[in-house]
Amino acid sequence: MSFFGADPRVARAFRRTLMASLVCMVWTAIVLMAFLLGKVSTLGMTWLAAFNLGGVALFNVAVRAGWSLRFKDVGLTQAQMVFAILSMCGAYVLVPQTRAAAVQTMCLTLVFGTFSLTASECIRAGRLLAVFPLMTVILLKAWSPGTFSMGLDGVPALGASTIMLLMSWLLSHFCRMRQTLHEQRKELKDLVAQTEKMAMTDDLTGLLNRRRMLELVAFAHARHARSVSPVCLALLDVDHFKQVNDQFGHHIGDEVLQGIAEALRQGVRTTDLVCRWGGEEFLVLLPDADAQNAKLVLDRVLAVMPSRVVSSTHPDLRVLFSAGVAQARSGEDLADWVKRGDEAMYRAKHAGRGRCVA
């Protein structure tokens, strides 16, 4: 298992959390150095270190363990932004010498949100975060006027609040662009998937089409040449299909083909593959089955056809099919294998239709 987690959402969020944690730990180290130099009181150092280390541990465990998956924002971005700005405000108060750098880091905190926040969330986060430097300045002026200079300390903090508001507006445009690109990428991915599906499936029945089945049959043929596992194919032809079209119309013929396709889908094994081979013909690929077992599968489908409704417009209409099974032989060409299935199908036709010949 990857260090960042198996879930891609958790992995992305955990990487961002680690980056944010690194910034927080750097500031904890700066305050610790100030403490060792006698610039910070023991109480202040203890409280800030406990807050930073506790917050870092909490967010990393919550994200990496997947606890945050219950929330829309897996990375807990807004909560981490509030935590980071509170940490910066603590450093701003405790170490006057680093206030200019703390103000710059406060502004950087807002950039963290552009990875996952929406445009409106980014603006709200900017307004919320802009309040903390203002409150810090007000409280510091009231409680410790001797260590506070409005010109040296207050103005940068007020500037940070203003910059946060401007940055949140600018970054909201980036968030809109990111969201637009995400939606366009999703639409493109869906379009590619739809195109691939159209290239592999038959429009009328939803089964695999002939081109895709030829690829799978060739793969099964090559695999059989390298192993001892048996593999069979079965060619099916709907009996008296021309009469159905002539008597009821081609739209009923289409319903019949859809009904046969659904019967095959439900009747074959989960490992078997079914395609519309062309017109009223179908091909079934049966891996890990010899001719006898493959015939049993087709016989099971044939057994339910007399009672199966294949046309909703004419529910009394019943159709059967003739099937020929051919088991792959060592050293045989792919075309010869398919040809033997086709010949077996015609033997079923000549034997009276509505049956399977192996």
C-alpha positions, -999 to +999 in steps of 0.1 A: +000+000+000+012+035-008+024+057+020-002+083+009-030+058+008-048+037-018-077+061-023-067+088-048-088+115-029-070+106+004-036+106-013-041+141-028-055+155+004-027+139+025+000+154+003-014+189+007-018+183+045+018+173+048+029+205+029+008+227+052+022+208+082+058+215+071+051+253+072+035+249+106+065+229+119+089+255+106+071+282+125+072+260+156+109+257+152+113+295+149+093+301+181+114+274+198+146+292+188+132+325+202+124+306+234+159+293+237+172+329+232+150+341+260+126+360+237+095+339+245+081+329+278+078+293+288+040+295+290+037+310+256+061+285+240+042+256+257+008+267+245+019+274+209+039+242+206+010+222+220-015+239+196+007+234+166+018+198+172-017+188+183-033+204+152-007+189+128-012+154+143-050+157+143-053+168+106-027+143+093-043+113+111-079+124+101-069+127+065-046+097+062-069+073+081-098+083+058-119+098+086-124+130+065-140+110+037-174+116+053-170+153+045-173+169+010-139+185+015-117+154+021-087+176+029-105+196+056-091+227+037-111+254+054-105+240+089-067+237+082-067+273+069-083+286+102-058+265+122-028+279+102-039+315+106-044+310+144-009+296+146+005+326+127-014+349+150+002+332+180+037+336+165+029+372+157+020+379+193+048+359+209+078+368+187+077+405+177+109+401+156+091+378+132+059+397+127+067+408+092+073+372+081+042+361+100+021+385+081+034+372+047+027+336+058-008+346+067-014+357+031+001+325+019-024+305+039-052+316+015-034+301-015-037+267+001-074+268-004-073+272-042-065+235-046-100+223-035-123+252-026-150+266-049-150+302-060-176+312-034-159+292-006-126+310-015-142+344-011-158+334+022-125+320+035-108+352+026-133+373+045-130+350+075-092+349+076-090+387+071-107+390+105-079+373+125-050+398+119-074+426+128-084+409+160-048+402+168-038+438+164-067+450+185-060+425+213-023+431+213-028+469+214-051+464+244-031+439+264+005+447+256+008+482+243+045+483+253+055+457+227+032+470+200+038+497+174+010+507+152+035+519+125+058+488+126+033+461+136-003+473+131+000+486+096+015+454+081-013+434+099-040+457+085-023+454+051-024+416+054-062+417+060-066+439+029-044+417+008-064+386+019-096+402+007-081+411-026-064+377-030-096+358-022-113+377-051-084+370-075-081+334-064-118+329-068-113+334-105-086+307-105-110+284-087-137+290-113-111+282-141-101+250-122-137+240-118-144+247-155-114+226-166-125+198-142-159+198-158-145+199-193-121+171-185-150+150-171-171+157-202-142+147-225-136+116-204-173+106-207-172+114-245-142+092-250-158+064-229-190+067-250-170+067-282-151+036-271-184+019-262-199+028-296-169+014-313-173-019-295-210-024-292-239-030-316-264-001-316-295-023-318-288-050-293-262-035-270-240-066-275-204-066-286-201-059-323-183-081-348-151-060-349-146-062-311-156-099-310-130-107-337-103-092-314-115-113-285-118-145-305-083-139-318-070-134-283-088-166-271-074-185-301-038-173-293-043-181-256-055-216-264-024-222-285-003-216-253-024-235-228-045-267-225-077-250-215-105-256-240-124-228-256-154-229-279-173-206-301-209-209-312-226-193-342-263-188-340-289-179-367-325-169-359-348-193-376-373-180-402-362-144-395-371-133-430-406-144-425-408-124-393-397-093-412-420-100-442-451-107-420-447-082-392-422-056-405-386-047-398-394-029-366-407-062-351-377-079-365-355-055-345-375-063-314-369-100-320-332-094-323-332-075-291-352-103-274-328-129-286-298-108-274-314-105-240-321-142-238-284-150-246-272-124-221-293-140-194-287-176-204-250-179-209-224-181-182-209-149-167-176-157-183-191-161-218-191-133-244-219-126-268-219-105-300-241-097-329-222-112-357-242-097-385-279-095-395-297-122-376-265-140-366-249-141-332-216-155-319-209-167-284-174-172-271-172-198-244-138-199-226-129-229-204-156-251-220-153-281-243-178-288-270-201-308-248-203-282-221-207-254-246-236-273-262-253-276-228-251-238-224-268-232-258-294-260-251-303-243-219-310-210-237-330-229-264-351-246-238-366-213-226-372-198-260-406-214-266-419-195-235-399-163-239-415-131-251-392-116-277-415-088-289-435-065-267-456-055-297-465-091-305-461-110-271-474-142-287-446-143-313-421-171-306-388-177-324-360-202-321-325-203-334-301-228-348-266-230-333-233-246-342-205-252-317-169-256-326-141-263-301-107-248-309-080-272-322-043-270-318-025-257-349-058-246-365-062-212-381-086-187-367-106-186-399-109-223-400-122-224-364-149-198-372-157-217-404-163-250-385-188-231-362-206-218-393-207-253-408-221-268-376-248-241-375-259-250-411-260-287-400-284-276-373-305-258-399-306-289-421-315-311-392-347-293-385-337-259-370-343-249-333-313-270-321-276-269-314-251-291-331-215-295-318 
